[in-house]
Amino acid sequence: MFRRLTNALRRLWLRPSESSPPDRQSLPGGTEPTVASPRRSRASVAEEASPPVRTSRPRRPAVRIVAHGAAPHVSNRKTSRRAGVTPPRFYDLHDDFRAPGRWEPGDPLDLEDKVVGDVWMFTAGRPVDPPGPLHIPNEQRAAPLDFSLAGAGLTPVVHPRVAAVFARLAPEDVQLIPVHIEGQPEPYFLVVATRLIRCVDEAACLEIHRYGPGDGIPARVGQYRSVRGLRIDPDQVGRARVFRPWGWPVTLVVSEVVKEALEKEGVTGARFTPVTDTRH
């Protein structure tokens, strides 16, 4: 698994800039569950680990690192909230390394056993054109978990009952694409989060680093190279329940409503990490 994550980080560093997202088209064959048309979104960006520079902040250590010449991001977090109003909570949904019998699926392939588009096609925070029949090899005939991240692109692959939760609770936020897993009689689904939201709360993150002019990637100047201890500002999220943060799309964020529904389903392979400040 660590080798897969290392490959993902390496691919993030080499990831090309994206253009404006295409219009969404309906899924082939009327496959269920179906979702409403998602919003168009801006392209995603890359990451690369870099040495942190530390400063201090009362009650919670934080680091704000701005590369030379990069314009700092100004948080739009509200300075006060109405008394008695609890802000919504959100979570990083990722695969559970501790799950027994955990399998490691590869990137989704087309009928010619080729990776469709690029490995980030399904995790850029934007809708995709229907790619046609897809499959994931399973030579070991391992039993798939209900939730997994597939390949170097870390594409969410879910059991049909998990897909049904996303379709029911976040129809405006996801695109569900059927994928056949070798040895399984029923289709699984790729979960494509179609919203990319500028909501990273830099002051609350443990550490961040941005691309600067000296990094040699002009298109990335001002975007995130690395984020540790991610925190988002829920005031910037609006009504979205599933999305990817602008500048850090490697993270799939879900609302507490979605988290609780998945937990109620007893979903295997999923793990949740808070990305909102739980002190409030």
C-alpha positions as CSV (number, residue, x, y, z in Angstrom):
1,M,0.0,0.0,0.0
2,F,2.8,2.4,0.8
3,R,4.3,1.8,-2.6
4,R,0.9,2.7,-4.1
5,L,0.7,5.9,-2.2
6,T,4.3,6.8,-3.1
7,N,3.4,6.3,-6.8
8,A,0.4,8.5,-6.3
9,L,2.5,11.3,-4.9
10,R,5.0,11.0,-7.7
11,R,2.2,11.2,-10.2
12,L,0.7,14.2,-8.4
13,W,4.0,16.0,-8.9
14,L,4.0,15.3,-12.7
15,R,0.2,15.9,-13.0
16,P,-0.5,18.3,-15.9
17,S,-2.8,21.3,-15.6
18,E,-6.4,20.7,-16.6
19,S,-8.7,22.9,-18.7
20,S,-12.4,23.7,-18.0
21,P,-14.5,20.6,-17.2
22,P,-16.7,19.0,-19.9
23,D,-20.4,18.9,-19.8
24,R,-21.8,15.8,-18.0
25,Q,-23.4,13.1,-20.1
26,S,-25.7,10.3,-18.9
27,L,-24.3,7.0,-17.9
28,P,-24.3,4.2,-20.5
29,G,-27.1,1.7,-20.4
30,G,-29.2,3.4,-17.8
31,T,-27.2,1.8,-15.0
32,E,-28.5,2.3,-11.5
33,P,-28.1,4.2,-9.3
34,T,-28.5,7.4,-11.3
35,V,-27.5,10.9,-10.2
36,A,-28.5,14.4,-11.2
37,S,-26.3,16.5,-13.4
38,P,-23.3,17.8,-11.4
39,R,-21.9,21.2,-11.5
40,R,-18.9,22.1,-13.7
41,S,-15.8,22.8,-11.8
42,R,-12.3,24.1,-12.2
43,A,-9.3,21.8,-12.6
44,S,-7.4,20.3,-9.8
45,V,-3.8,20.6,-8.7
46,A,-0.8,18.6,-7.5
47,E,1.0,17.8,-4.3
48,E,4.6,17.1,-3.3
49,A,6.0,16.6,0.2
50,S,8.3,19.4,1.2
51,P,10.2,20.5,4.4
52,P,7.8,22.4,6.7
53,V,8.5,25.6,8.4
54,R,6.8,25.9,11.8
55,T,5.2,28.8,13.6
56,S,2.8,28.7,16.5
57,R,-0.8,29.4,17.1
58,P,-2.7,29.4,20.4
59,R,-4.4,26.1,21.2
60,R,-3.4,24.4,17.9
61,P,0.0,24.5,16.2
62,A,-0.2,25.8,12.7
63,V,2.1,26.6,9.9
64,R,1.5,28.8,6.9
65,I,4.1,28.5,4.3
66,V,3.9,30.7,1.2
67,A,6.6,30.2,-1.4
68,H,8.5,33.3,-2.5
69,G,6.4,35.5,-4.8
70,A,3.2,33.5,-4.3
71,A,0.1,35.5,-3.4
72,P,-1.1,34.3,0.1
73,H,-4.6,33.0,0.4
74,V,-6.9,35.0,2.6
75,S,-9.4,32.9,4.5
76,N,-13.1,34.0,4.2
77,R,-14.0,32.3,7.5
78,K,-16.6,34.2,9.4
79,T,-15.3,35.8,12.6
80,S,-18.3,34.9,14.6
81,R,-21.2,32.5,14.6
82,R,-24.7,32.8,16.0
83,A,-24.8,31.4,19.5
84,G,-26.0,27.9,19.7
85,V,-25.5,27.1,16.0
86,T,-23.2,24.2,15.4
87,P,-21.2,24.4,12.1
88,P,-21.5,21.4,9.9
89,R,-18.8,18.8,10.1
90,F,-16.9,17.1,7.3
91,Y,-14.6,14.2,7.0
92,D,-11.8,12.9,4.8
93,L,-13.1,9.6,3.5
94,H,-10.2,7.2,2.7
95,D,-9.5,3.5,2.7
96,D,-8.8,1.8,6.0
97,F,-5.3,0.2,6.0
98,R,-6.4,-1.9,9.0
99,A,-9.3,-3.6,7.3
100,P,-8.9,-7.4,7.4
101,G,-8.7,-9.1,4.1
102,R,-7.9,-5.7,2.4
103,W,-7.3,-5.9,-1.3
104,E,-5.5,-3.4,-3.5
105,P,-7.3,-2.8,-6.8
106,G,-5.5,-1.3,-9.7
107,D,-6.5,1.6,-12.0
108,P,-9.7,1.0,-14.0
109,L,-9.0,-0.3,-17.5
110,D,-11.0,-0.2,-20.8
111,L,-11.7,-3.1,-23.0
112,E,-8.2,-3.0,-24.4
113,D,-6.7,-3.2,-20.9
114,K,-5.5,0.4,-21.0
115,V,-5.9,3.1,-18.4
116,V,-8.7,5.5,-19.4
117,G,-7.5,9.1,-20.0
118,D,-5.0,9.7,-17.2
119,V,-4.9,8.2,-13.7
120,W,-6.4,11.5,-12.3
121,M,-9.4,11.4,-14.6
122,F,-11.8,10.3,-11.9
123,T,-10.4,12.3,-9.0
124,A,-10.0,15.8,-10.4
125,G,-13.2,17.1,-8.8
126,R,-15.1,17.5,-12.1
127,P,-17.5,15.4,-14.2
128,V,-16.2,13.0,-16.8
129,D,-17.5,11.9,-20.2
130,P,-18.9,8.3,-20.0
131,P,-15.7,6.3,-20.7
132,G,-17.4,3.1,-21.9
133,P,-17.1,-0.4,-20.3
134,L,-14.5,-0.5,-17.5
135,H,-13.0,-3.3,-15.5
136,I,-10.6,-3.9,-12.7
137,P,-8.4,-7.0,-12.8
138,N,-8.5,-9.3,-9.8
139,E,-6.1,-12.1,-10.5
140,Q,-6.0,-13.2,-6.9
141,R,-9.8,-13.4,-6.8
142,A,-9.7,-11.4,-3.5
143,A,-13.1,-10.4,-2.1
144,P,-13.5,-6.6,-2.7
145,L,-14.3,-4.4,0.2
146,D,-17.3,-2.1,0.2
147,F,-15.0,0.9,-0.2
148,S,-11.5,1.0,-1.8
149,L,-9.2,3.4,-3.5
150,A,-8.0,2.0,-6.8
151,G,-4.6,2.4,-8.4
152,A,-2.2,5.3,-8.4
153,G,-5.1,7.7,-9.0
154,L,-6.8,6.6,-5.7
155,T,-10.1,6.3,-7.5
156,P,-13.0,5.4,-5.1
157,V,-14.5,2.0,-6.0
158,V,-17.7,1.0,-4.1
159,H,-20.2,-1.8,-3.7
160,P,-23.7,-1.1,-5.2
161,R,-25.2,-0.5,-1.7
162,V,-22.6,2.2,-1.0
163,A,-23.2,3.8,-4.4
164,A,-26.9,3.9,-3.4
165,V,-26.1,6.0,-0.3
166,F,-24.2,8.5,-2.5
167,A,-27.0,8.6,-5.0
168,R,-29.6,9.2,-2.3
169,L,-27.8,11.7,-0.2
170,A,-25.6,13.6,-2.7
171,P,-27.1,13.3,-6.2
172,E,-25.9,16.8,-7.1
173,D,-22.3,16.1,-6.0
174,V,-21.4,12.7,-7.6
175,Q,-21.2,10.8,-10.8
176,L,-21.4,7.0,-10.5
177,I,-19.7,5.0,-13.2
178,P,-20.2,1.2,-13.3
179,V,-17.0,-0.9,-13.3
180,H,-16.7,-4.7,-13.5
181,I,-14.4,-6.4,-11.0
182,E,-13.0,-9.7,-12.2
183,G,-14.7,-12.6,-10.4
184,Q,-17.7,-10.5,-9.1
185,P,-21.2,-11.1,-10.5
186,E,-22.5,-7.6,-9.9
187,P,-21.1,-4.3,-11.1
188,Y,-19.3,-2.0,-8.7
189,F,-19.1,1.7,-9.1
190,L,-16.5,4.5,-9.4
191,V,-17.5,7.5,-7.3
192,V,-16.6,10.7,-9.1
193,A,-16.9,13.8,-6.9
194,T,-17.9,16.5,-9.3
195,R,-17.4,19.6,-7.1
196,L,-14.1,21.3,-6.5
197,I,-14.5,23.8,-3.7
198,R,-12.0,26.5,-2.5
199,C,-12.3,25.9,1.2
200,V,-9.0,24.9,2.7
201,D,-8.5,26.8,6.0
202,E,-4.8,27.4,5.9
203,A,-4.5,29.0,9.3
204,A,-6.1,25.8,10.9
205,C,-4.0,23.3,9.0
206,L,-0.9,21.9,10.7
207,E,1.3,22.8,7.8
208,I,1.0,23.7,4.1
209,H,3.3,24.6,1.3
210,R,2.5,26.4,-2.0
211,Y,4.1,26.4,-5.4
212,G,6.2,29.5,-6.1
213,P,7.8,31.0,-9.2
214,G,11.1,29.3,-8.4
215,D,9.5,25.8,-8.6
216,G,9.5,25.9,-12.4
217,I,5.8,25.2,-12.9
218,P,4.1,28.6,-13.7
219,A,0.7,27.0,-13.9
220,R,1.0,25.8,-10.3
221,V,2.1,29.1,-8.6
222,G,-0.1,29.7,-5.6
223,Q,-1.4,26.1,-5.5
224,Y,-0.7,23.6,-2.8
225,R,2.4,21.3,-2.9
226,S,1.6,19.6,0.4
227,V,-1.0,19.8,3.2
228,R,-0.7,18.2,6.6
229,G,-3.5,18.2,9.1
230,L,-6.1,19.4,6.6
231,R,-8.8,21.6,7.9
232,I,-11.5,23.2,5.8
233,D,-13.8,26.2,6.4
234,P,-17.4,24.8,6.3
235,D,-18.7,28.3,5.6
236,Q,-17.3,28.0,2.1
237,V,-18.9,24.6,1.3
238,G,-22.5,25.6,0.9
239,R,-24.9,22.7,0.4
240,A,-22.4,20.2,-1.0
241,R,-22.1,16.9,0.8
242,V,-19.4,15.3,-1.3
243,F,-16.5,17.3,-2.9
244,R,-12.8,17.7,-3.3
245,P,-10.9,20.7,-1.9
246,W,-9.5,23.1,-4.5
247,G,-5.7,22.8,-4.4
248,W,-5.8,19.4,-2.7
249,P,-8.1,17.1,-4.7
250,V,-6.3,14.0,-3.4
251,T,-8.8,14.2,-0.5
252,L,-12.4,13.1,-0.9
253,V,-14.5,15.0,1.6
254,V,-18.0,13.9,2.8
255,S,-20.5,15.5,5.2
256,E,-21.4,14.1,8.5
257,V,-24.8,13.0,7.1
258,V,-23.0,10.9,4.5
259,K,-20.5,9.5,7.1
260,E,-23.3,8.4,9.4
261,A,-25.3,6.8,6.6
262,L,-22.2,4.8,5.5
263,E,-21.5,3.7,9.1
264,K,-25.1,2.7,9.5
265,E,-24.7,0.5,6.4
266,G,-21.7,-1.2,8.1
267,V,-19.5,-0.3,5.1
268,T,-16.2,-2.2,5.1
269,G,-12.9,-0.6,4.1
270,A,-13.8,3.0,4.9
271,R,-12.2,5.3,7.4
272,F,-13.1,8.9,8.4
273,T,-10.8,11.6,9.6
274,P,-12.3,15.0,10.7
275,V,-11.3,18.0,8.5
276,T,-13.4,20.6,10.4
277,D,-12.4,22.1,13.7
278,T,-14.0,20.0,16.3
279,R,-13.4,22.6,19.1
280,H,-16.5,24.5,18.2
